[in-house]
Amino acid sequence: MNRMIATKTLALVALSSVAVGSLTLQNAVAGCDITVKGSYKTEIDNPATGKRFPKVRLDLTQSEVRTNPGVWKKMQNMCNPNQPVIGYGNDVAVSCELNLACGKRQFRFKYYDVNDNGDNVDSAISSFPSGSDWIDLDTTKTVNVGDIGAKF
């Protein structure tokens, strides 16, 4: 009789371990859906032509994100489209699924001004939020980088 109780107890412990392990694994790979917004309102002059750059590119493949605490991780393949081009005077909104849970995050975004041929010319990087602040993606799902033209 004691052997049967011990076997049933062992089976319950094994099942509960599998359930907890599955729950932990599911939470570890759960993503965080956000929207990254930006605009191109401030003119950037092309020194080679003396004209305004017609477009800017928000390069989300080279942009980075980190958790609090955590290391910087490239956002490559987390957003669609991952390199949106924004014409002067326009806005963009990009859907991203961060492959880490939500929570407090910091971002480093990379931008390019784009010439008439569609080539990247100069780049700029900005942090979001600025300084040592963190954005809580549990309470807000929009990251607005603002006017990309003003970053150059």
C-alpha positions in Angstrom: 0.0 0.0 0.0 2.8 2.5 0.9 4.5 1.7 -2.4 1.4 2.6 -4.3 1.0 5.9 -2.5 4.7 6.7 -3.1 4.3 6.0 -6.8 1.2 8.2 -7.1 2.9 11.0 -5.2 6.0 10.7 -7.4 3.7 10.9 -10.5 2.0 14.0 -9.2 5.3 15.7 -8.5 6.5 14.9 -12.0 3.3 16.2 -13.6 3.5 19.4 -11.5 7.1 19.9 -12.5 6.2 19.6 -16.2 3.3 22.0 -15.8 5.5 24.6 -14.0 8.2 24.1 -16.6 5.7 24.6 -19.4 4.4 27.8 -17.8 7.9 29.2 -17.3 8.9 28.4 -20.9 5.7 30.0 -22.2 6.3 33.2 -20.2 10.0 33.3 -21.2 9.2 33.3 -24.9 6.1 35.6 -24.8 6.6 38.6 -26.9 5.7 42.2 -26.4 3.8 43.9 -29.2 4.5 47.6 -29.6 4.2 50.3 -32.3 7.1 52.5 -33.2 6.1 55.9 -34.6 8.2 58.6 -36.2 8.0 61.5 -38.6 10.2 63.6 -40.9 9.3 67.3 -40.4 12.6 69.1 -39.9 14.5 69.5 -43.2 18.0 67.9 -43.5 20.1 69.6 -46.2 22.3 67.5 -48.4 25.7 69.2 -48.6 26.5 67.6 -51.9 23.4 69.1 -53.7 22.4 72.0 -51.5 18.8 70.5 -51.5 16.8 68.9 -48.8 17.1 65.1 -48.4 13.8 63.8 -49.7 13.5 61.0 -47.2 14.8 59.4 -44.0 15.1 55.8 -43.1 14.3 54.4 -39.6 16.7 51.4 -39.5 15.1 48.9 -37.1 17.5 46.2 -38.0 20.4 48.2 -36.5 18.3 49.7 -33.7 18.6 48.1 -30.2 16.5 47.4 -27.2 17.3 46.3 -23.6 15.4 45.3 -20.5 16.0 46.6 -17.1 18.6 45.3 -16.2 19.9 43.8 -19.4 22.2 43.9 -22.4 21.5 45.7 -25.7 19.9 43.4 -28.3 19.5 44.2 -32.0 15.8 44.6 -33.1 16.6 42.8 -36.3 13.5 40.8 -37.5 11.3 42.2 -34.7 9.5 44.8 -36.9 7.6 44.9 -40.1 8.7 46.7 -42.1 12.1 46.8 -40.6 13.6 49.7 -42.6 10.7 52.1 -43.3 11.5 55.1 -45.5 9.6 58.3 -44.6 9.1 61.1 -47.1 9.5 64.7 -46.0 6.4 65.9 -44.2 5.1 62.4 -43.5 4.7 60.0 -40.5 5.2 56.3 -40.1 3.9 53.7 -37.7 5.6 50.3 -37.5 4.4 47.2 -35.7 7.1 45.3 -33.7 7.0 42.2 -31.7 9.9 42.3 -29.2 11.0 38.7 -28.5 11.2 39.5 -24.8 8.5 40.2 -22.3 7.2 43.7 -21.8 8.3 45.7 -18.8 10.8 48.5 -18.5 12.9 49.1 -21.7 15.4 51.5 -23.3 15.9 51.8 -27.0 18.7 53.1 -29.3 17.3 53.9 -32.7 19.4 54.3 -35.9 18.4 56.7 -38.7 19.7 57.6 -42.1 19.1 60.4 -44.5 18.3 59.1 -47.9 19.3 60.7 -51.2 17.3 60.8 -54.5 18.7 57.4 -55.5 17.5 55.8 -52.3 21.0 55.4 -50.8 21.8 56.0 -47.2 24.1 59.0 -46.7 24.6 60.0 -43.1 23.4 58.3 -40.0 22.2 59.4 -36.5 21.5 57.5 -33.3 19.2 58.5 -30.5 18.1 57.0 -27.2 14.5 56.5 -26.1 13.7 57.6 -23.6 16.5 60.0 -23.2 19.1 59.8 -20.5 18.8 57.1 -17.9 14.9 57.0 -18.1 13.0 53.8 -18.9 9.7 53.3 -20.7 7.3 50.8 -19.1 5.9 48.7 -22.0 3.4 47.1 -19.6 1.5 50.4 -19.5 2.2 52.0 -22.9 2.5 50.2 -26.3 3.6 53.1 -28.4 7.2 54.3 -28.7 7.2 57.7 -30.5 10.7 58.7 -31.6 9.4 62.0 -32.8 10.8 64.1 -35.7 13.7 62.1 -37.2 14.9 65.1 -39.1 15.7 66.8 -35.8 18.1 64.0 -34.9 20.7 65.1 -37.4 
